[in-house]
Amino acid sequence: MPAWVPPVARYMAVGLETTLLISVATAAAATLLGVILGSLMTLRLRLITVPIRAYVEVWRGLPIIVTLFFIFFMLPAVGINLPAFYAALIGLTLWTSANCAEITRGAVKSIPHGQHMAALALGLSWAQSMRWVVLPQAYRRMLPPLVSLLTNLVQSTALVYIIGILELTRSANVQRERLAILGDSHSLEIYGAVMVVYFLICLPLTRASAHLERRLVV
């Protein structure tokens, strides 16, 4: 970063980089896992659907902070120690993938059953019919809520502050406390900048979600 950039801004830029990294990594992992689980939830096999439903209900039902506490503070009690960064990734992925699975299940269920039967009649396996016939149609219904979920994910990354990760919010608070020792915390400027950054990230996502809903959902 150029030398003329104020130290406070440079420090907060490091936090922003962490926020974006966590958001992107979680979105990729959770989307892949959520689409797989959501597709499997449409099967009529209780041996498969019941455990997945339990997974979805548990991680959607728990506050994200509680999930982060469980992974970071409780797992060490059974000998599983994870760095804070990976604990945050896992915690956010559990919550996001559970929501993604529910979105996928709803989208797949909305496709007429005749599409499934036609694919099977052509000799495609269940996995092939999902990949080549059903999911390409379901994505039109999945994409708007998935983009909205990504917006919530970006906002939720602020919660990883609680387990000590230097993301955008924590980096701002550290700088505020440092400047307070020097006599002026500049709280208005610092937290105002945080609000603007989150707004600039999330506004395009919310607008994209609304646009996709108008264009794709039929």
MDAnalysis code that builds the backbone (N, CA, C; Angstrom):
import MDAnalysis as mda
import numpy as np

u = mda.Universe.empty(654, n_residues=218, atom_resindex=np.repeat(np.arange(218), 3), trajectory=True)
u.add_TopologyAttr("name", ["N", "CA", "C"] * 218)
u.add_TopologyAttr("resid", np.arange(1, 219))
u.add_TopologyAttr("resname", ["MET", "PRO", "ALA", "TRP", "VAL", "PRO", "PRO", "VAL", "ALA", "ARG", "TYR", "MET", "ALA", "VAL", "GLY", "LEU", "GLU", "THR", "THR", "LEU", "LEU", "ILE", "SER", "VAL", "ALA", "THR", "ALA", "ALA", "ALA", "ALA", "THR", "LEU", "LEU", "GLY", "VAL", "ILE", "LEU", "GLY", "SER", "LEU", "MET", "THR", "LEU", "ARG", "LEU", "ARG", "LEU", "ILE", "THR", "VAL", "PRO", "ILE", "ARG", "ALA", "TYR", "VAL", "GLU", "VAL", "TRP", "ARG", "GLY", "LEU", "PRO", "ILE", "ILE", "VAL", "THR", "LEU", "PHE", "PHE", "ILE", "PHE", "PHE", "MET", "LEU", "PRO", "ALA", "VAL", "GLY", "ILE", "ASN", "LEU", "PRO", "ALA", "PHE", "TYR", "ALA", "ALA", "LEU", "ILE", "GLY", "LEU", "THR", "LEU", "TRP", "THR", "SER", "ALA", "ASN", "CYS", "ALA", "GLU", "ILE", "THR", "ARG", "GLY", "ALA", "VAL", "LYS", "SER", "ILE", "PRO", "HIS", "GLY", "GLN", "HIS", "MET", "ALA", "ALA", "LEU", "ALA", "LEU", "GLY", "LEU", "SER", "TRP", "ALA", "GLN", "SER", "MET", "ARG", "TRP", "VAL", "VAL", "LEU", "PRO", "GLN", "ALA", "TYR", "ARG", "ARG", "MET", "LEU", "PRO", "PRO", "LEU", "VAL", "SER", "LEU", "LEU", "THR", "ASN", "LEU", "VAL", "GLN", "SER", "THR", "ALA", "LEU", "VAL", "TYR", "ILE", "ILE", "GLY", "ILE", "LEU", "GLU", "LEU", "THR", "ARG", "SER", "ALA", "ASN", "VAL", "GLN", "ARG", "GLU", "ARG", "LEU", "ALA", "ILE", "LEU", "GLY", "ASP", "SER", "HIS", "SER", "LEU", "GLU", "ILE", "TYR", "GLY", "ALA", "VAL", "MET", "VAL", "VAL", "TYR", "PHE", "LEU", "ILE", "CYS", "LEU", "PRO", "LEU", "THR", "ARG", "ALA", "SER", "ALA", "HIS", "LEU", "GLU", "ARG", "ARG", "LEU", "VAL", "VAL"])
u.atoms.positions = np.array([
    [0.853, -1.185, 0.000],
    [0.000, 0.000, 0.000],
    [0.891, 1.238, 0.000],
    [0.536, 2.312, -0.749],
    [1.378, 3.508, -0.815],
    [1.664, 4.095, 0.553],
    [2.868, 4.731, 0.667],
    [3.301, 5.253, 1.961],
    [2.429, 6.404, 2.442],
    [1.768, 7.109, 1.479],
    [0.966, 8.263, 1.879],
    [-0.352, 7.874, 2.537],
    [-0.732, 6.622, 2.438],
    [-1.977, 6.187, 3.069],
    [-1.802, 6.189, 4.580],
    [-2.716, 6.804, 5.327],
    [-2.580, 6.876, 6.789],
    [-2.459, 5.484, 7.418],
    [-1.678, 5.361, 8.493],
    [-1.506, 4.054, 9.150],
    [-2.829, 3.413, 9.561],
    [-3.790, 4.231, 10.006],
    [-5.078, 3.682, 10.418],
    [-5.767, 2.997, 9.237],
    [-5.738, 3.657, 8.087],
    [-6.379, 3.083, 6.898],
    [-5.660, 1.812, 6.449],
    [-4.332, 1.810, 6.552],
    [-3.578, 0.621, 6.149],
    [-3.917, -0.560, 7.058],
    [-4.035, -0.284, 8.350],
    [-4.360, -1.346, 9.297],
    [-5.756, -1.879, 9.034],
    [-6.700, -0.986, 8.755],
    [-8.067, -1.415, 8.470],
    [-8.153, -2.147, 7.130],
    [-7.266, -1.798, 6.200],
    [-7.251, -2.504, 4.917],
    [-6.862, -3.964, 5.106],
    [-5.989, -4.230, 6.076],
    [-5.633, -5.621, 6.392],
    [-6.870, -6.359, 6.906],
    [-7.639, -5.703, 7.764],
    [-8.872, -6.312, 8.261],
    [-9.875, -6.550, 7.156],
    [-9.979, -5.604, 6.222],
    [-10.889, -5.772, 5.089],
    [-10.465, -6.955, 4.224],
    [-9.167, -7.112, 4.032],
    [-8.675, -8.250, 3.250],
    [-9.075, -9.569, 3.892],
    [-8.972, -9.638, 5.215],
    [-9.386, -10.855, 5.929],
    [-10.878, -11.091, 5.789],
    [-11.667, -10.024, 5.901],
    [-13.119, -10.140, 5.741],
    [-13.476, -10.701, 4.374],
    [-12.847, -10.179, 3.336],
    [-13.138, -10.646, 1.981],
    [-12.668, -12.078, 1.769],
    [-11.510, -12.410, 2.334],
    [-10.987, -13.772, 2.192],
    [-11.913, -14.782, 2.849],
    [-12.372, -14.482, 4.056],
    [-13.289, -15.376, 4.757],
    [-14.605, -15.499, 3.979],
    [-15.093, -14.380, 3.461],
    [-16.357, -14.391, 2.721],
    [-16.263, -15.261, 1.476],
    [-15.197, -15.080, 0.693],
    [-15.051, -15.820, -0.560],
    [-14.855, -17.311, -0.287],
    [-13.957, -17.637, 0.663],
    [-13.688, -19.046, 0.963],
    [-14.936, -19.740, 1.503],
    [-15.651, -19.067, 2.387],
    [-16.871, -19.656, 2.940],
    [-17.937, -19.823, 1.871],
    [-18.105, -18.811, 1.020],
    [-19.122, -18.884, -0.032],
    [-18.856, -20.061, -0.965],
    [-17.597, -20.262, -1.338],
    [-17.263, -21.357, -2.254],
    [-17.543, -22.714, -1.610],
    [-17.048, -22.909, -0.383],
    [-17.223, -24.192, 0.292],
    [-18.694, -24.454, 0.617],
    [-19.384, -23.433, 1.097],
    [-20.778, -23.616, 1.512],
    [-21.700, -23.849, 0.322],
    [-21.420, -23.193, -0.805],
    [-22.264, -23.398, -1.982],
    [-22.132, -24.824, -2.498],
    [-20.902, -25.306, -2.592],
    [-20.685, -26.676, -3.051],
    [-21.371, -27.678, -2.127],
    [-21.142, -27.534, -0.823],
    [-21.745, -28.452, 0.139],
    [-23.258, -28.319, 0.171],
    [-23.744, -27.078, 0.137],
    [-25.177, -26.847, 0.223],
    [-25.942, -27.389, -0.968],
    [-25.380, -27.240, -2.180],
    [-26.052, -27.755, -3.376],
    [-26.126, -29.281, -3.328],
    [-25.051, -29.913, -2.883],
    [-25.051, -31.378, -2.781],
    [-26.088, -31.847, -1.754],
    [-26.053, -31.238, -0.571],
    [-26.990, -31.647, 0.475],
    [-28.426, -31.341, 0.088],
    [-28.653, -30.167, -0.494],
    [-30.005, -29.807, -0.896],
    [-30.563, -30.737, -1.956],
    [-29.707, -31.167, -2.878],
    [-30.144, -32.116, -3.906],
    [-30.495, -33.460, -3.285],
    [-29.667, -33.911, -2.350],
    [-29.918, -35.192, -1.692],
    [-31.193, -35.162, -0.851],
    [-31.558, -33.984, -0.364],
    [-32.771, -33.871, 0.454],
    [-34.042, -34.143, -0.345],
    [-33.943, -34.107, -1.665],
    [-35.129, -34.357, -2.486],
    [-35.368, -35.847, -2.715],
    [-34.427, -36.671, -2.299],
    [-34.614, -38.110, -2.431],
    [-35.688, -38.600, -1.456],
    [-36.276, -39.742, -1.759],
    [-37.280, -40.321, -0.868],
    [-36.673, -41.462, -0.067],
    [-35.509, -41.232, 0.454],
    [-34.797, -42.219, 1.276],
    [-34.536, -41.600, 2.641],
    [-35.293, -42.026, 3.634],
    [-35.172, -41.426, 4.964],
    [-33.782, -41.618, 5.558],
    [-33.101, -42.690, 5.163],
    [-31.758, -42.932, 5.666],
    [-30.818, -41.796, 5.274],
    [-31.115, -41.137, 4.172],
    [-30.295, -40.015, 3.699],
    [-30.895, -38.678, 4.129],
    [-32.186, -38.537, 3.953],
    [-32.798, -37.229, 4.185],
    [-32.885, -36.834, 5.652],
    [-33.085, -37.795, 6.540],
    [-33.224, -37.455, 7.963],
    [-31.939, -36.862, 8.537],
    [-30.755, -37.488, 8.328],
    [-29.528, -36.867, 8.840],
    [-29.251, -35.489, 8.223],
    [-29.546, -35.330, 6.929],
    [-29.310, -34.036, 6.288],
    [-30.273, -32.993, 6.843],
    [-31.527, -33.380, 7.035],
    [-32.493, -32.457, 7.627],
    [-32.056, -32.036, 9.021],
    [-31.523, -32.982, 9.796],
    [-31.033, -32.653, 11.132],
    [-29.873, -31.655, 11.038],
    [-28.957, -31.883, 10.108],
    [-27.833, -30.967, 9.880],
    [-28.347, -29.566, 9.574],
    [-29.299, -29.485, 8.659],
    [-29.826, -28.185, 8.249],
    [-30.515, -27.483, 9.414],
    [-31.347, -28.194, 10.134],
    [-32.102, -27.571, 11.219],
    [-31.193, -27.123, 12.358],
    [-30.179, -27.923, 12.674],
    [-29.266, -27.562, 13.770],
    [-28.487, -26.297, 13.439],
    [-27.845, -26.277, 12.284],
    [-26.953, -25.152, 11.988],
    [-27.708, -23.912, 11.546],
    [-28.925, -24.075, 11.031],
    [-29.750, -22.891, 10.764],
    [-30.354, -22.349, 12.056],
    [-30.603, -23.249, 13.001],
    [-31.280, -22.849, 14.229],
    [-30.387, -22.221, 15.269],
    [-29.091, -22.504, 15.214],
    [-28.168, -21.940, 16.199],
    [-27.668, -20.571, 15.762],
    [-27.552, -19.625, 16.701],
    [-26.894, -18.355, 16.366],
    [-25.453, -18.614, 15.921],
    [-24.984, -17.833, 14.983],
    [-23.633, -18.044, 14.470],
    [-22.599, -17.900, 15.579],
    [-22.813, -16.985, 16.497],
    [-21.858, -16.796, 17.595],
    [-21.739, -18.073, 18.424],
    [-22.866, -18.720, 18.680],
    [-22.834, -19.960, 19.455],
    [-22.039, -21.031, 18.703],
    [-22.227, -21.111, 17.393],
    [-21.480, -22.079, 16.586],
    [-19.981, -21.781, 16.642],
    [-19.621, -20.519, 16.537],
    [-18.206, -20.138, 16.609],
    [-17.622, -20.485, 17.977],
    [-18.372, -20.215, 19.038],
    [-17.913, -20.571, 20.381],
    [-17.723, -22.079, 20.507],
    [-18.674, -22.828, 19.976],
    [-18.598, -24.289, 20.061],
    [-17.321, -24.798, 19.397],
    [-17.037, -24.304, 18.205],
    [-15.872, -24.795, 17.462],
    [-14.567, -24.331, 18.092],
    [-14.507, -23.074, 18.482],
    [-13.237, -22.506, 18.932],
    [-12.928, -22.786, 20.401],
    [-13.972, -22.811, 21.251],
    [-13.737, -22.954, 22.682],
    [-14.074, -24.340, 23.230],
    [-15.057, -25.023, 22.620],
    [-15.476, -26.305, 23.171],
    [-14.735, -27.493, 22.565],
    [-14.413, -27.438, 21.285],
    [-13.714, -28.558, 20.664],
    [-12.350, -28.838, 21.297],
    [-11.597, -27.810, 21.737],
    [-10.329, -28.111, 22.413],
    [-10.494, -29.005, 23.638],
    [-11.701, -28.985, 24.243],
    [-11.940, -29.830, 25.413],
    [-11.905, -31.308, 25.058],
    [-12.102, -31.631, 23.774],
    [-12.039, -33.038, 23.337],
    [-10.798, -33.273, 22.467],
    [-9.853, -32.363, 22.575],
    [-8.573, -32.554, 21.893],
    [-8.490, -32.034, 20.480],
    [-9.498, -31.270, 20.036],
    [-9.480, -30.710, 18.678],
    [-9.189, -29.220, 18.772],
    [-8.001, -28.833, 18.392],
    [-7.595, -27.428, 18.464],
    [-7.460, -26.864, 17.054],
    [-8.206, -25.831, 16.778],
    [-8.186, -25.205, 15.464],
    [-7.751, -23.747, 15.585],
    [-6.924, -23.271, 14.656],
    [-6.634, -21.834, 14.616],
    [-7.922, -21.048, 14.437],
    [-7.934, -19.820, 14.928],
    [-9.154, -19.016, 14.886],
    [-9.662, -18.846, 13.460],
    [-8.763, -18.674, 12.498],
    [-9.185, -18.456, 11.126],
    [-9.967, -19.656, 10.599],
    [-9.465, -20.863, 10.835],
    [-10.135, -22.057, 10.347],
    [-11.411, -22.342, 11.133],
    [-11.408, -22.002, 12.408],
    [-12.635, -22.146, 13.193],
    [-13.726, -21.237, 12.640],
    [-13.349, -20.034, 12.239],
    [-14.314, -19.108, 11.646],
    [-14.835, -19.639, 10.314],
    [-13.938, -20.163, 9.495],
    [-14.360, -20.723, 8.205],
    [-15.353, -21.860, 8.397],
    [-15.044, -22.754, 9.322],
    [-15.931, -23.903, 9.547],
    [-17.280, -23.441, 10.092],
    [-17.241, -22.538, 11.083],
    [-18.487, -22.072, 11.675],
    [-19.389, -21.377, 10.670],
    [-18.836, -20.489, 9.880],
    [-19.627, -19.783, 8.881],
    [-20.077, -20.719, 7.761],
    [-19.235, -21.698, 7.419],
    [-19.607, -22.656, 6.376],
    [-20.771, -23.530, 6.827],
    [-20.782, -23.924, 8.089],
    [-21.899, -24.728, 8.596],
    [-23.214, -23.971, 8.456],
    [-23.215, -22.721, 8.883],
    [-24.450, -21.919, 8.817],
    [-24.841, -21.645, 7.371],
    [-23.887, -21.238, 6.549],
    [-24.192, -20.878, 5.166],
    [-24.616, -22.092, 4.350],
    [-23.929, -23.214, 4.529],
    [-24.273, -24.411, 3.756],
    [-25.652, -24.932, 4.135],
    [-26.026, -24.814, 5.405],
    [-27.360, -25.249, 5.822],
    [-28.433, -24.409, 5.135],
    [-28.220, -23.100, 5.062],
    [-29.169, -22.234, 4.374],
    [-29.161, -22.482, 2.868],
    [-27.980, -22.719, 2.315],
    [-27.872, -23.016, 0.887],
    [-28.582, -24.328, 0.554],
    [-28.471, -25.314, 1.432],
    [-29.141, -26.595, 1.206],
    [-30.647, -26.414, 1.152],
    [-31.181, -25.596, 2.022],
    [-32.631, -25.359, 2.025],
    [-33.067, -24.622, 0.762],
    [-32.256, -23.658, 0.313],
    [-32.556, -22.952, -0.936],
    [-32.553, -23.929, -2.110],
    [-31.544, -24.800, -2.150],
    [-31.430, -25.769, -3.238],
    [-32.603, -26.737, -3.227],
    [-32.947, -27.229, -2.046],
    [-34.065, -28.171, -1.948],
    [-35.342, -27.540, -2.490],
    [-35.618, -26.314, -2.089],
    [-36.821, -25.647, -2.560],
    [-36.821, -25.437, -4.065],
    [-35.652, -25.062, -4.611],
    [-35.563, -24.828, -6.053],
    [-35.745, -26.119, -6.833],
    [-35.109, -27.187, -6.365],
    [-35.227, -28.471, -7.064],
    [-36.662, -28.989, -6.980],
    [-37.287, -28.834, -5.828],
    [-38.663, -29.294, -5.658],
    [-39.628, -28.530, -6.570],
    [-39.253, -27.303, -6.937],
    [-40.150, -26.500, -7.767],
    [-40.128, -26.911, -9.232],
    [-39.131, -27.712, -9.629],
    [-39.070, -28.200, -11.005],
    [-40.107, -29.310, -11.177],
    [-40.923, -29.249, -12.221],
    [-41.954, -30.284, -12.413],
    [-41.365, -31.689, -12.380],
    [-42.081, -32.585, -11.735],
    [-41.585, -33.952, -11.575],
    [-41.397, -34.644, -12.919],
    [-42.120, -34.200, -13.928],
    [-41.967, -34.786, -15.242],
    [-40.572, -34.636, -15.808],
    [-39.856, -33.591, -15.402],
    [-38.473, -33.401, -15.844],
    [-37.583, -34.516, -15.301],
    [-37.798, -34.881, -14.059],
    [-37.048, -35.986, -13.467],
    [-37.359, -37.284, -14.208],
    [-38.633, -37.534, -14.420],
    [-39.042, -38.785, -15.050],
    [-38.536, -38.878, -16.491],
    [-38.533, -37.754, -17.201],
    [-38.044, -37.753, -18.580],
    [-36.554, -38.070, -18.620],
    [-35.803, -37.512, -17.666],
    [-34.367, -37.778, -17.619],
    [-34.096, -39.249, -17.320],
    [-34.861, -39.801, -16.395],
    [-34.686, -41.222, -16.072],
    [-35.080, -42.105, -17.255],
    [-36.117, -41.688, -17.992],
    [-36.557, -42.463, -19.150],
    [-35.495, -42.482, -20.244],
    [-34.659, -41.463, -20.276],
    [-33.566, -41.399, -21.247],
    [-32.367, -42.232, -20.822],
    [-32.466, -42.867, -19.674],
    [-31.380, -43.718, -19.212],
    [-30.368, -43.018, -18.319],
    [-30.659, -41.776, -17.911],
    [-29.743, -41.058, -17.033],
    [-29.919, -41.543, -15.594],
    [-28.839, -41.601, -14.877],
    [-28.913, -41.921, -13.454],
    [-29.451, -40.711, -12.703],
    [-29.754, -40.906, -11.410],
    [-30.255, -39.785, -10.619],
    [-29.252, -38.641, -10.607],
    [-27.965, -38.950, -10.387],
    [-26.937, -37.916, -10.347],
    [-26.817, -37.206, -11.691],
    [-26.873, -37.954, -12.769],
    [-26.781, -37.346, -14.094],
    [-27.989, -36.467, -14.402],
    [-29.165, -36.940, -14.009],
    [-30.370, -36.137, -14.258],
    [-30.334, -34.840, -13.457],
    [-29.799, -34.902, -12.226],
    [-29.673, -33.687, -11.433],
    [-28.681, -32.726, -12.076],
    [-27.571, -33.272, -12.535],
    [-26.515, -32.411, -13.081],
    [-26.895, -31.787, -14.412],
    [-27.503, -32.568, -15.292],
    [-27.713, -32.110, -16.669],
    [-29.125, -31.597, -16.950],
    [-30.093, -31.970, -16.124],
    [-31.479, -31.603, -16.423],
    [-32.085, -30.711, -15.342],
    [-32.041, -31.159, -14.099],
    [-32.786, -30.476, -13.035],
    [-32.073, -29.222, -12.533],
    [-30.810, -29.364, -12.114],
    [-30.112, -28.210, -11.549],
    [-29.955, -27.045, -12.523],
    [-29.687, -27.287, -13.817],
    [-29.634, -26.146, -14.743],
    [-30.933, -25.337, -14.790],
    [-32.061, -26.000, -14.557],
    [-33.330, -25.274, -14.495],
    [-33.540, -24.650, -13.113],
    [-33.121, -25.361, -12.078],
    [-33.334, -24.884, -10.710],
    [-32.482, -23.660, -10.388],
    [-31.340, -23.507, -11.072],
    [-30.455, -22.407, -10.713],
    [-31.128, -21.057, -10.914],
    [-32.093, -20.971, -11.841],
    [-32.813, -19.720, -12.051],
    [-33.570, -19.307, -10.792],
    [-34.041, -20.279, -10.039],
    [-34.745, -19.987, -8.801],
    [-33.786, -19.881, -7.622],
    [-32.629, -20.540, -7.735],
    [-31.662, -20.541, -6.645],
    [-30.837, -19.264, -6.572],
    [-30.515, -18.694, -7.732],
    [-29.516, -17.631, -7.773],
    [-29.888, -16.389, -6.965],
    [-31.118, -15.844, -7.095],
    [-31.439, -14.651, -6.294],
    [-31.292, -14.853, -4.784],
    [-31.877, -15.923, -4.197],
    [-31.683, -16.102, -2.749],
    [-30.247, -16.424, -2.372],
    [-29.483, -17.059, -3.271],
    [-28.080, -17.335, -2.967],
    [-27.276, -16.040, -2.899],
    [-27.560, -15.105, -3.788],
    [-26.873, -13.813, -3.734],
    [-27.247, -13.070, -2.462],
    [-28.529, -13.147, -2.088],
    [-28.965, -12.535, -0.834],
    [-28.276, -13.191, 0.363],
    [-28.105, -14.515, 0.305],
    [-27.401, -15.229, 1.373],
    [-25.949, -14.783, 1.453],
    [-25.327, -14.531, 0.300],
    [-23.958, -14.041, 0.292],
    [-23.856, -12.684, 0.983],
    [-24.863, -11.846, 0.793],
    [-24.890, -10.554, 1.482],
    [-24.905, -10.760, 2.996],
    [-25.754, -11.662, 3.458],
    [-25.816, -11.965, 4.892],
    [-24.495, -12.531, 5.394],
    [-23.844, -13.327, 4.551],
    [-22.564, -13.903, 4.937],
    [-21.513, -12.819, 5.151],
    [-21.432, -11.877, 4.223],
    [-20.464, -10.785, 4.355],
    [-20.704, -10.023, 5.652],
    [-21.955, -9.741, 5.944],
    [-22.277, -9.031, 7.181],
    [-21.935, -9.869, 8.412],
    [-22.133, -11.176, 8.303],
    [-21.899, -12.067, 9.444],
    [-20.420, -12.268, 9.743],
    [-19.544, -11.944, 8.792],
    [-18.113, -12.094, 9.071],
    [-17.667, -11.200, 10.221],
    [-18.438, -10.148, 10.506],
    [-18.088, -9.288, 11.636],
    [-18.123, -10.051, 12.953],
    [-18.880, -11.168, 13.002],
    [-18.994, -11.930, 14.243],
    [-17.719, -12.693, 14.589],
    [-16.843, -12.931, 13.606],
    [-15.620, -13.676, 13.918],
    [-14.679, -12.828, 14.761],
    [-14.990, -11.557, 14.890],
    [-14.281, -10.660, 15.828],
    [-14.223, -11.293, 17.218],
    [-15.306, -11.995, 17.592],
    [-15.455, -12.498, 18.954],
    [-14.440, -13.580, 19.297],
    [-13.863, -14.256, 18.285],
    [-12.840, -15.272, 18.573],
    [-11.442, -14.764, 18.222],
    [-11.323, -13.446, 18.064],
    [-10.005, -12.840, 17.964],
    [-9.444, -12.640, 16.578],
    [-10.247, -12.812, 15.536],
    [-9.745, -12.625, 14.178],
    [-9.744, -11.142, 13.833],
    [-8.676, -10.701, 13.225],
    [-8.526, -9.293, 12.877],
    [-9.217, -9.017, 11.539],
    [-10.558, -9.018, 11.561],
    [-11.289, -8.643, 10.354],
    [-11.564, -7.139, 10.417],
    [-12.403, -6.662, 9.527],
    [-12.596, -5.221, 9.383],
    [-13.056, -4.550, 10.668],
    [-14.060, -5.120, 11.326],
    [-14.608, -4.499, 12.529],
    [-13.592, -4.477, 13.666],
    [-12.897, -5.589, 13.859],
    [-11.900, -5.645, 14.930],
    [-10.737, -4.700, 14.645],
    [-10.293, -4.634, 13.410],
    [-9.186, -3.737, 13.088],
    [-9.591, -2.290, 13.352],
    [-10.839, -1.956, 13.066],
    [-11.317, -0.604, 13.350],
    [-11.341, -0.338, 14.847],
    [-11.797, -1.315, 15.630],
    [-11.868, -1.122, 17.079],
    [-10.483, -1.008, 17.697],
    [-9.525, -1.802, 17.183],
    [-8.150, -1.714, 17.690],
    [-7.588, -0.318, 17.456],
    [-7.812, 0.222, 16.272],
    [-7.325, 1.567, 15.971],
    [-8.038, 2.624, 16.811],
    [-9.311, 2.440, 17.043],
    [-10.037, 3.389, 17.895],
    [-9.471, 3.408, 19.309],
    [-9.200, 2.215, 19.856],
    [-8.626, 2.139, 21.207],
    [-7.232, 2.728, 21.240],
    [-6.436, 2.494, 20.189],
    [-5.076, 3.045, 20.148],
    [-5.115, 4.564, 20.118],
    [-5.993, 5.115, 19.306],
    [-6.085, 6.573, 19.206],
    [-6.685, 7.179, 20.468],
    [-7.545, 6.436, 21.160],
    [-8.125, 6.941, 22.406],
    [-7.044, 7.162, 23.452],
    [-6.044, 6.281, 23.458],
    [-4.925, 6.443, 24.395],
    [-4.167, 7.734, 24.104],
    [-4.118, 8.101, 22.830],
    [-3.402, 9.318, 22.426],
    [-4.237, 10.577, 22.638],
    [-5.519, 10.410, 23.010],
    [-6.318, 11.574, 23.349],
    [-7.594, 11.760, 22.556],
    [-7.696, 11.178, 21.363],
    [-8.904, 11.320, 20.550],
    [-9.123, 10.019, 19.794],
    [-10.229, 9.354, 20.070],
    [-10.461, 8.033, 19.496],
    [-10.904, 8.082, 18.034],
    [-11.404, 9.249, 17.583],
    [-11.911, 9.380, 16.211],
    [-12.957, 8.297, 15.907],
    [-13.808, 8.023, 16.879],
    [-14.803, 6.960, 16.719],
    [-15.729, 7.221, 15.540],
    [-16.151, 8.471, 15.392],
    [-17.076, 8.794, 14.311],
    [-16.465, 8.476, 12.953],
    [-15.227, 8.904, 12.746],
    [-14.578, 8.683, 11.458],
    [-14.303, 7.203, 11.198],
    [-13.821, 6.521, 12.225],
    [-13.428, 5.115, 12.052],
    [-14.641, 4.229, 11.815],
    [-15.648, 4.315, 12.687],
    [-16.817, 3.460, 12.518],
    [-17.674, 3.909, 11.336],
    [-17.621, 5.199, 11.033],
    [-18.287, 5.671, 9.830],
    [-17.678, 5.045, 8.586],
    [-16.339, 4.927, 8.582],
    [-15.657, 4.296, 7.448],
    [-16.036, 2.825, 7.337],
    [-16.153, 2.146, 8.486],
    [-16.553, 0.730, 8.476],
    [-17.955, 0.587, 7.882],
    [-18.861, 1.454, 8.289],
    [-20.220, 1.396, 7.764],
    [-20.234, 1.613, 6.252],
    [-19.440, 2.568, 5.791],
    [-19.397, 2.854, 4.351],
    [-18.851, 1.651, 3.579],
    [-17.799, 1.016, 4.110],
    [-17.196, -0.130, 3.425],
    [-18.199, -1.278, 3.320],
    [-18.851, -1.613, 4.424],
    [-19.840, -2.695, 4.381],
    [-20.984, -2.344, 3.424],
    [-21.387, -1.084, 3.447],
    [-22.466, -0.654, 2.564],
    [-22.061, -0.802, 1.103],
    [-20.835, -0.390, 0.767],
    [-20.366, -0.469, -0.615],
    [-20.212, -1.914, -1.090],
    [-19.936, -2.826, -0.164],
    [-19.836, -4.241, -0.531],
    [-21.219, -4.852, -0.697],
    [-22.113, -4.550, 0.236],
    [-23.410, -5.239, 0.278],
    [-24.456, -4.639, -0.655],
    [-24.379, -3.341, -0.921],
    [-25.392, -2.740, -1.784],
    [-25.424, -3.369, -3.177],
    [-24.279, -3.541, -3.849],
    [-24.340, -4.194, -5.163],
    [-24.917, -5.612, -5.095],
    [-24.654, -6.317, -3.997],
    [-25.176, -7.671, -3.858],
    [-26.692, -7.661, -3.693],
    [-27.208, -6.749, -2.886],
    [-28.655, -6.682, -2.701],
    [-29.346, -6.250, -3.989],
    [-28.733, -5.319, -4.716],
    [-29.322, -4.891, -5.988],
    [-29.259, -6.017, -7.011],
    [-28.141, -6.754, -7.004],
    [-28.016, -7.886, -7.934],
    [-29.062, -8.951, -7.638],
    [-29.307, -9.206, -6.361],
    [-30.316, -10.191, -5.981],
    [-31.700, -9.774, -6.471],
    [-32.039, -8.498, -6.301],
    [-33.338, -8.006, -6.756],
    [-33.444, -8.074, -8.283],
    [-32.354, -7.724, -8.955],
    [-32.352, -7.773, -10.422],
    [-32.518, -9.205, -10.927],
    [-31.785, -10.125, -10.321],
    [-31.873, -11.525, -10.738],
    [-33.262, -12.089, -10.471],
    [-33.861, -11.672, -9.372],
    [-35.202, -12.169, -9.057],
    [-36.200, -11.724, -10.120],
    [-36.047, -10.488, -10.593],
    [-36.957, -9.997, -11.647],
    [-36.702, -10.694, -12.981],
    [-35.430, -10.979, -13.280],
    [-35.067, -11.509, -14.586],
    [-35.176, -13.024, -14.699],
    [-34.840, -13.722, -13.618],
    [-34.683, -15.177, -13.710],
    [-35.872, -15.956, -13.180],
    [-36.474, -15.485, -12.121],
    [-37.542, -16.260, -11.482],
    [-38.810, -16.125, -12.301],
    [-39.309, -17.271, -12.714],
    [-40.537, -17.272, -13.517],
    [-41.612, -18.090, -12.799],
])
